[in-house]
């Protein structure tokens, strides 16, 4: 989870992850080359749009959750192994 480049993913998945990170962190920096890379690994225009929409929806959802000062439900997080729980938690901690 910490480095998708060394996670054994195929070239398509790495390209999607690289693109998703760029869209999520600085969408204004996305250029034609980024989109072309996705085409090169076989994604269609619709699939590229799906990636963008999924990233945007996740960013929107995260913003709403953070704005409401909400955190993960303890009953969902408590059963997880501590190292997995820590890897999944970003931002607020369960109260």
PETASUL-V915532 format. One record per pair of residues at least 12 apart in sequence whose ideal C-beta (glycine too) atoms are under 10 Angstrom apart, sorted by the first residue. I is the first residue (numbers start at 1). J is the second residue. Records with the same first field share a line. If there is no record, write none. Layout:
BEGIN
I->J + J
END
This chain:
BEGIN
1->84 + 87 + 88
2->87
3->17
4->16 + 17 + 18 + 20 + 21
5->17 + 18
10->41
11->37 + 40 + 41 + 42
12->38 + 40 + 41 + 42 + 43 + 47
13->41
14->41
15->34 + 37 + 38 + 39 + 40 + 41 + 42 + 43 + 51
16->37 + 38 + 41 + 43 + 47 + 48 + 50 + 51 + 54 + 55
17->51
18->34 + 37 + 38
19->34 + 35 + 37 + 38 + 41 + 43 + 48 + 51 + 52 + 55
20->51 + 52 + 54 + 55 + 58
21->55
22->34 + 55
23->51 + 52 + 53 + 54 + 55 + 56 + 58 + 59
24->55 + 56 + 58 + 59 + 62
25->55 + 59
27->52 + 55 + 56 + 59
30->52
34->48
35->48 + 51 + 52
38->51 + 52
62->90 + 91
65->91 + 92
66->90 + 91 + 92
69->92 + 95
70->91 + 92 + 95
71->89 + 91 + 92 + 93 + 94 + 95
72->85 + 88 + 89 + 91 + 92 + 93 + 94 + 95
73->94
74->94 + 95
75->94
76->88 + 94
77->89 + 93 + 94
78->94
END
